[in-house]
């Protein structure tokens, strides 16, 4: 009790050092555990969570080939379109290596507008005989193909989803902008015409009205069919019934749909193996990529940016804060306490007892603030991470236990520094004769 009472009174006598120690301990513990949550999330995002991804793989024209494909030149464009026959060697090569994959696909063909459905005009539209039409008809094999739509994710504003297996299904999804322009609602019917034969018409029912989740802002399009809002989405079963199958449509005309197969793989490692195999069989000018992994890595950019500066901030906080705490502890227990230590020794207090008192003082100044900082930081880590980088950075047992261990280590170091105050005090100084200057003052 004597030591505890003396320690408490000593903290009051050296209030400035006590307050600084409490503030630093609180800030360091709070900052350490919150930054640790963000750094742990980043490690997991690039580690276990990345390895858990089910990558998509697509084979599409590279930039050079795309520059050769013109929206008003059917021959220069469609002669580069791939068919199922072109994809077959790639699939066979993957199967030969026992790669587990599934696939889905979409096909796209231009169609002509009609009185019942007028396209949103482009800035320099040309005749449908040159472009194949003012609209695009994109047919999906299944819901996975729609999910992997390269024009962007769509959200239904009204209506219902497509039916993918019913060959009698004539439903289609149109954009809100196109629906508003033509005053169409769910249940309305509209007609479009074949890209090479205007006499062949196809009638669809508005199954739903969509909008893009991330629409392009203030962008103009030379041709109407280049505008994503002029795209009609329907099921492949319907397109097949209408005779719009890639293997039956001649290259060199707009009747040849653009086939886009998406391979669905089991892991990033499988994707890397698939990529090596695919590149051996890919047509010239085509490139392989993984839209899902690209999107995943893009999504991680705010997290990576936040983790980058937080990692530096954590190092600076621990280094500077740790040095300051050691200096303050030395000042509090070595420099300003010499007279107190000497008086204690003269009155019979032993060095071990004084050392124990200084240790108790250090514990009183650090244990509670550190515990409070860890507690507040533990609860605040998730919302702070969400606000800074858009990711929830939840606390985990591993983070908490590591923070506690490190904190206890820091407290132990400060306690050792504190006990050296009385330990290194030279008892001989108590009986050292006063110098001339001291005698003159007297």
C-alpha positions as CSV (number, residue, x, y, z in Angstrom):
1,X,0.0,0.0,0.0
2,X,2.9,2.3,0.8
3,X,4.3,1.9,-2.7
4,X,0.9,2.3,-4.4
5,X,0.2,5.5,-2.4
6,X,3.6,7.0,-3.1
7,X,3.3,6.1,-6.8
8,X,-0.1,7.8,-7.0
9,X,1.1,11.0,-5.3
10,X,4.3,11.0,-7.5
11,X,2.2,11.0,-10.7
12,X,0.3,14.1,-9.4
13,X,3.6,15.9,-8.6
14,X,4.8,15.2,-12.2
15,X,1.5,15.9,-13.9
16,X,2.9,17.0,-17.3
17,X,5.0,13.8,-17.8
18,X,2.0,11.7,-16.6
19,X,-0.4,13.3,-19.0
20,X,2.0,13.0,-22.0
21,X,2.5,9.3,-21.2
22,X,-1.2,8.6,-21.0
23,X,-1.9,10.5,-24.3
24,X,0.9,8.8,-26.2
25,X,-0.1,5.3,-24.9
26,X,-3.7,5.9,-25.9
27,X,-2.9,7.2,-29.4
28,X,-0.3,4.5,-30.1
29,X,-2.6,1.6,-29.0
30,X,-5.5,3.0,-30.9
31,X,-3.5,3.7,-34.1
32,X,-1.7,0.4,-34.0
33,X,-4.8,-1.8,-33.8
34,X,-6.8,0.2,-36.4
35,X,-4.0,0.2,-38.9
36,X,-3.3,-3.5,-38.2
37,X,-7.0,-4.3,-39.2
38,X,-6.5,-2.5,-42.5
39,X,-3.1,-4.1,-43.2
40,X,-4.5,-7.6,-42.3
41,X,-7.5,-7.0,-44.6
42,X,-5.1,-6.1,-47.5
43,X,-3.0,-9.2,-46.8
44,X,-6.0,-11.4,-46.9
45,X,-7.4,-9.7,-50.0
46,X,-4.2,-10.4,-52.0
47,X,-3.8,-13.8,-50.3
48,X,-6.5,-16.2,-49.2
49,X,-9.4,-14.1,-50.7
50,X,-7.6,-13.8,-54.0
51,X,-7.0,-17.5,-54.2
52,X,-10.7,-18.1,-53.5
53,X,-11.7,-16.2,-56.7
54,X,-13.3,-18.1,-59.5
55,X,-11.8,-16.3,-62.5
56,X,-13.4,-15.7,-65.8
57,X,-11.3,-15.8,-69.0
58,X,-12.2,-14.2,-72.3
59,X,-10.4,-14.0,-75.7
60,X,-11.0,-10.7,-77.4
61,X,-9.4,-8.5,-80.0
62,X,-6.3,-6.6,-78.9
63,X,-6.0,-2.8,-79.5
64,X,-4.4,-3.2,-82.9
65,X,-7.0,-5.5,-84.2
66,X,-9.8,-3.4,-82.8
67,X,-8.5,-0.4,-84.7
68,X,-9.0,-2.5,-87.9
69,X,-12.6,-3.4,-87.1
70,X,-15.0,-0.7,-88.4
71,X,-18.6,-0.3,-87.5
72,X,-19.4,0.5,-91.2
73,X,-17.3,-2.2,-92.8
74,X,-18.8,-5.7,-92.4
75,X,-16.0,-7.5,-94.2
76,X,-13.1,-5.9,-92.3
77,X,-14.9,-6.5,-89.0
78,X,-16.7,-9.8,-89.2
79,X,-13.8,-11.7,-90.9
80,X,-12.1,-11.5,-87.5
81,X,-15.0,-12.8,-85.5
82,X,-14.5,-16.1,-83.8
83,X,-16.7,-19.2,-84.0
84,X,-17.1,-22.2,-81.8
85,X,-14.7,-24.0,-84.2
86,X,-12.1,-21.4,-83.3
87,X,-12.6,-21.9,-79.6
88,X,-12.5,-25.7,-79.8
89,X,-8.7,-26.2,-79.8
90,X,-8.4,-24.0,-76.6
91,X,-11.1,-26.0,-74.8
92,X,-9.5,-29.3,-75.9
93,X,-6.1,-28.2,-74.7
94,X,-7.5,-27.3,-71.3
95,X,-9.3,-30.6,-71.0
96,X,-6.1,-32.5,-71.9
97,X,-4.5,-30.9,-68.8
98,X,-7.5,-31.9,-66.6
99,X,-8.4,-28.3,-66.0
100,X,-11.8,-27.9,-64.5
101,X,-13.9,-25.2,-66.2
102,X,-17.3,-24.4,-67.5
103,X,-18.3,-21.8,-70.1
104,X,-21.0,-19.4,-71.1
105,X,-21.3,-17.2,-74.1
106,X,-23.1,-14.3,-75.7
107,X,-23.5,-13.3,-79.4
108,X,-24.1,-9.9,-80.7
109,X,-25.4,-8.8,-84.1
110,X,-26.6,-5.4,-85.4
111,X,-30.3,-5.1,-86.2
112,X,-32.3,-2.4,-88.0
113,X,-34.6,0.0,-86.3
114,X,-38.3,0.1,-87.1
115,X,-41.3,2.4,-86.6
116,X,-42.0,0.8,-83.3
117,X,-38.4,1.1,-82.0
118,X,-36.2,4.0,-83.0
119,X,-32.6,4.1,-81.9
120,X,-30.9,7.0,-80.0
121,X,-29.1,8.7,-82.9
122,X,-25.3,8.8,-83.2
123,X,-23.3,11.9,-84.2
124,X,-22.6,10.6,-87.7
125,X,-24.9,7.8,-88.5
126,X,-24.6,5.9,-91.8
127,X,-27.1,3.8,-93.8
128,X,-28.1,0.5,-92.1
129,X,-26.9,-1.2,-95.3
130,X,-23.3,-0.2,-94.3
131,X,-23.7,-0.7,-90.5
132,X,-26.1,-3.6,-90.3
133,X,-28.5,-1.5,-88.3
134,X,-28.9,1.2,-85.7
135,X,-29.3,-1.2,-82.8
136,X,-27.4,-4.1,-81.3
137,X,-29.1,-7.4,-80.4
138,X,-27.1,-9.3,-77.8
139,X,-28.2,-12.8,-76.8
140,X,-27.1,-14.6,-73.7
141,X,-26.8,-18.3,-73.2
142,X,-27.6,-18.1,-69.5
143,X,-27.5,-15.8,-66.5
144,X,-23.8,-16.2,-66.1
145,X,-23.2,-14.7,-69.6
146,X,-25.4,-11.7,-68.6
147,X,-23.3,-11.3,-65.4
148,X,-20.1,-11.2,-67.5
149,X,-21.5,-8.6,-70.0
150,X,-18.6,-6.6,-71.2
151,X,-20.8,-3.5,-71.8
152,X,-21.3,-3.3,-68.0
153,X,-23.5,-4.6,-65.2
154,X,-27.2,-3.9,-65.7
155,X,-29.9,-3.4,-63.2
156,X,-33.6,-4.0,-63.9
157,X,-35.7,-0.9,-63.3
158,X,-38.9,-2.6,-64.2
159,X,-40.1,-6.0,-65.4
160,X,-38.6,-9.5,-65.1
161,X,-35.5,-11.4,-65.9
162,X,-34.9,-13.3,-69.2
163,X,-35.8,-16.9,-69.7
164,X,-32.9,-18.7,-71.2
165,X,-34.1,-22.2,-72.1
166,X,-37.5,-21.5,-73.7
167,X,-37.2,-21.4,-77.5
168,X,-40.6,-19.8,-77.7
169,X,-39.6,-17.0,-75.4
170,X,-39.7,-13.6,-77.2
171,X,-38.9,-11.3,-74.3
172,X,-36.2,-8.7,-74.4
173,X,-34.6,-6.1,-72.1
174,X,-34.3,-2.6,-73.4
175,X,-32.6,0.4,-71.7
176,X,-34.6,3.0,-69.9
177,X,-33.4,5.7,-72.3
178,X,-34.6,3.7,-75.3
179,X,-37.9,2.9,-73.6
180,X,-38.5,6.5,-72.8
181,X,-37.6,7.6,-76.3
182,X,-40.1,5.1,-77.8
183,X,-42.7,5.4,-75.0
184,X,-42.4,1.6,-74.4
185,X,-43.3,-0.1,-71.1
186,X,-43.1,-3.7,-69.9
187,X,-45.4,-5.8,-72.1
188,X,-45.1,-3.6,-75.1
189,X,-44.0,-5.2,-78.4
190,X,-41.5,-3.9,-80.9
191,X,-40.0,-5.0,-84.2
192,X,-36.4,-5.0,-85.5
193,X,-35.1,-6.1,-88.9
194,X,-32.3,-8.4,-90.1
195,X,-29.0,-6.7,-90.6
196,X,-28.6,-7.9,-94.3
197,X,-32.3,-8.3,-95.2
198,X,-34.7,-5.6,-94.2
199,X,-37.6,-7.8,-95.1
200,X,-36.8,-10.2,-92.3
201,X,-38.3,-8.9,-89.1
202,X,-38.2,-10.1,-85.5
203,X,-40.9,-9.2,-83.0
204,X,-40.0,-9.0,-79.3
205,X,-41.9,-8.2,-76.1
206,X,-40.4,-5.9,-73.5
207,X,-39.7,-8.3,-70.7
208,X,-37.9,-5.6,-68.6
209,X,-36.3,-2.2,-68.7
210,X,-32.7,-1.8,-67.5
211,X,-30.1,0.8,-66.7
212,X,-26.4,0.4,-66.4
213,X,-24.9,0.3,-62.9
214,X,-22.0,2.5,-63.9
215,X,-23.1,4.4,-67.0
216,X,-20.7,6.4,-69.1
217,X,-21.0,10.1,-68.5
218,X,-21.4,12.7,-71.2
219,X,-20.0,10.4,-74.0
220,X,-21.1,10.7,-77.6
221,X,-21.1,7.9,-80.2
222,X,-20.4,8.2,-83.9
223,X,-22.8,5.4,-84.8
224,X,-26.1,4.7,-83.0
225,X,-25.2,1.0,-82.6
226,X,-22.1,2.0,-80.6
227,X,-24.3,3.5,-77.8
228,X,-24.8,0.9,-75.0
229,X,-28.3,2.3,-74.5
230,X,-29.2,1.0,-78.0
231,X,-28.5,-2.6,-77.0
232,X,-31.3,-5.0,-76.8
233,X,-30.7,-8.0,-74.5
234,X,-32.4,-11.3,-75.1
235,X,-31.8,-15.1,-74.7
236,X,-29.7,-17.1,-77.0
237,X,-32.5,-19.7,-77.3
238,X,-34.6,-17.0,-79.0
239,X,-31.7,-15.9,-81.3
240,X,-31.1,-19.6,-82.2
241,X,-34.7,-20.0,-83.1
242,X,-34.5,-16.9,-85.4
243,X,-31.5,-18.5,-87.2
244,X,-28.9,-16.1,-85.7
245,X,-26.3,-18.8,-84.9
246,X,-22.6,-18.1,-85.5
247,X,-21.9,-21.4,-87.4
248,X,-24.8,-20.7,-89.8
249,X,-24.0,-17.1,-90.5
250,X,-21.5,-16.2,-93.2
251,X,-18.4,-14.2,-92.3
252,X,-18.0,-10.9,-94.3
253,X,-21.6,-9.8,-93.6
254,X,-23.3,-8.2,-90.6
255,X,-25.4,-11.4,-90.4
256,X,-22.4,-13.0,-88.7
257,X,-22.8,-12.4,-84.9
258,X,-19.8,-11.6,-82.7
259,X,-19.4,-14.7,-80.5
260,X,-17.9,-14.1,-77.1
261,X,-17.2,-17.1,-74.9
262,X,-16.5,-16.7,-71.2
263,X,-14.6,-19.5,-69.6
264,X,-15.2,-20.0,-65.8
265,X,-12.3,-21.4,-64.0
266,X,-11.8,-22.8,-60.4
267,X,-8.9,-20.7,-59.2
268,X,-6.3,-18.1,-60.2
269,X,-3.8,-20.9,-60.5
270,X,-6.0,-22.7,-63.0
271,X,-6.4,-19.4,-64.9
272,X,-2.7,-19.0,-65.2
273,X,-2.4,-22.6,-66.6
274,X,-5.4,-21.9,-69.0
275,X,-3.7,-18.7,-70.2
276,X,-0.5,-20.5,-71.2
277,X,-2.5,-23.1,-73.1
278,X,-4.9,-20.6,-74.7
279,X,-2.1,-18.4,-76.0
280,X,-0.7,-21.3,-78.1
281,X,-4.0,-21.6,-80.0
282,X,-5.4,-18.1,-80.0
283,X,-5.9,-16.4,-83.4
284,X,-3.5,-13.6,-84.3
285,X,-4.5,-10.2,-82.9
286,X,-6.5,-11.6,-80.0
287,X,-5.6,-11.3,-76.3
288,X,-6.7,-13.3,-73.3
289,X,-7.7,-11.6,-70.0
290,X,-9.7,-12.1,-66.9
291,X,-12.4,-9.5,-66.5
292,X,-13.3,-10.8,-63.0
293,X,-9.7,-10.7,-61.7
294,X,-9.2,-7.3,-63.3
295,X,-12.3,-6.0,-61.6
296,X,-11.2,-7.6,-58.3
297,X,-7.8,-5.9,-58.5
298,X,-9.4,-2.6,-59.5
299,X,-11.7,-2.9,-56.5
300,X,-8.7,-3.3,-54.2
301,X,-7.0,-0.1,-55.3
302,X,-8.6,2.1,-52.6
303,X,-7.6,-0.6,-50.0
304,X,-4.1,-0.8,-51.4
305,X,-3.7,3.0,-51.3
306,X,-5.0,3.2,-47.7
307,X,-2.8,0.3,-46.6
308,X,0.2,1.9,-48.2
309,X,0.1,5.1,-46.2
310,X,-1.2,3.3,-43.1
311,X,1.8,1.0,-43.1
312,X,4.2,4.0,-43.1
313,X,2.1,5.8,-40.5
314,X,2.1,2.8,-38.3
315,X,5.9,2.5,-38.4
316,X,6.3,6.3,-37.8
317,X,3.8,6.1,-34.9
318,X,5.5,3.2,-33.2
319,X,9.0,4.6,-33.8
320,X,8.4,8.2,-32.8
321,X,5.9,7.3,-30.1
322,X,8.2,4.7,-28.6
323,X,11.2,7.0,-28.5
324,X,9.1,9.7,-26.9
325,X,7.7,7.4,-24.3
326,X,11.3,6.2,-23.4
327,X,12.5,9.8,-23.2
328,X,9.5,10.8,-21.0
329,X,10.0,7.8,-18.8
330,X,13.7,8.7,-18.4
331,X,12.9,12.3,-17.6
332,X,10.1,11.2,-15.1
333,X,12.2,8.5,-13.3
334,X,15.8,9.5,-13.8
335,X,16.3,13.3,-14.3
336,X,13.7,15.0,-12.2
337,X,13.6,12.5,-9.4
338,X,17.2,12.6,-8.3
339,X,16.5,14.5,-5.1
340,X,13.5,12.3,-4.3
341,X,15.6,9.2,-4.8
342,X,18.4,10.6,-2.6
343,X,15.9,11.6,0.1
344,X,14.3,8.1,0.0
345,X,17.7,6.4,0.4
346,X,18.6,8.7,3.3
347,X,15.4,7.9,5.1
348,X,15.9,4.2,4.8
349,X,14.0,3.3,1.6
350,X,15.8,0.7,-0.4
351,X,16.7,0.9,-4.1
352,X,14.5,-2.2,-4.9
353,X,11.6,-0.6,-3.2
354,X,12.0,2.7,-5.1
355,X,12.5,0.7,-8.3
356,X,9.2,-1.1,-7.7
357,X,7.4,2.2,-7.0
358,X,8.7,3.5,-10.4
359,X,7.5,0.4,-12.1
360,X,4.1,0.7,-10.5
361,X,3.9,4.4,-11.7
362,X,4.7,3.2,-15.2
363,X,2.0,0.5,-15.1
364,X,-0.5,3.0,-13.8
365,X,0.3,5.4,-16.7
366,X,0.2,2.8,-19.5
367,X,-1.9,-0.2,-18.8
368,X,-5.3,1.5,-18.6
369,X,-4.7,3.9,-21.5
370,X,-3.4,1.1,-23.7
371,X,-6.3,-1.1,-22.8
372,X,-8.7,1.7,-23.5
373,X,-7.0,2.5,-26.9
374,X,-7.2,-1.1,-27.9
375,X,-10.8,-1.4,-26.9
376,X,-11.9,1.8,-28.8
377,X,-9.7,0.9,-31.8
378,X,-11.1,-2.6,-31.9
379,X,-14.7,-1.4,-32.2
380,X,-13.8,1.6,-34.5
381,X,-11.5,-0.4,-36.9
382,X,-14.4,-1.7,-39.1
383,X,-16.2,1.7,-39.7
384,X,-12.9,3.5,-40.0
385,X,-11.7,1.0,-42.7
386,X,-15.1,1.4,-44.5
387,X,-14.8,5.2,-44.5
388,X,-11.2,5.3,-45.7
389,X,-11.1,2.6,-48.3
390,X,-14.6,1.3,-48.8
391,X,-13.8,-2.1,-47.2
392,X,-15.0,-3.4,-43.9
393,X,-11.9,-4.2,-41.8
394,X,-13.2,-6.3,-39.0
395,X,-11.3,-7.1,-35.9
396,X,-10.0,-10.7,-35.4
397,X,-8.7,-12.7,-32.5
398,X,-5.3,-12.8,-34.2
399,X,-5.1,-9.0,-34.5
400,X,-6.2,-8.4,-30.8
401,X,-3.8,-11.0,-29.4
402,X,-0.9,-9.6,-31.4
403,X,-1.7,-6.1,-30.3
404,X,-1.9,-7.2,-26.6
405,X,1.4,-9.1,-26.9
406,X,3.1,-6.1,-28.4
407,X,1.6,-3.7,-25.9
408,X,2.7,-5.9,-23.0
409,X,6.2,-5.9,-24.5
410,X,6.2,-2.1,-24.8
411,X,5.0,-1.8,-21.2
412,X,7.7,-4.2,-20.0
413,X,10.4,-2.1,-21.8
414,X,9.2,1.1,-20.1
415,X,9.0,-0.6,-16.8
416,X,12.7,-1.7,-17.2
417,X,13.7,1.9,-18.1
418,X,11.8,3.2,-15.1
419,X,13.4,0.9,-12.6
420,X,16.9,2.0,-13.7
421,X,16.2,5.4,-12.2
422,X,17.0,4.3,-8.6
423,X,19.2,1.4,-9.7
424,X,21.8,3.6,-11.4
425,X,21.6,6.3,-8.8
426,X,25.1,6.6,-7.2
427,X,24.8,6.5,-3.4
428,X,28.2,8.1,-3.1
429,X,26.7,11.4,-4.3
430,X,24.7,11.7,-1.1
431,X,27.8,12.3,0.9
432,X,29.8,14.2,-1.7
433,X,31.3,17.4,-0.3
434,X,29.7,20.6,-1.6
435,X,31.8,22.4,-4.2
436,X,32.9,26.1,-3.9
437,X,30.0,27.3,-5.9
438,X,27.6,25.5,-3.5
439,X,29.4,27.0,-0.4
440,X,29.3,30.5,-1.9
441,X,25.5,30.2,-2.4
442,X,25.1,29.1,1.2
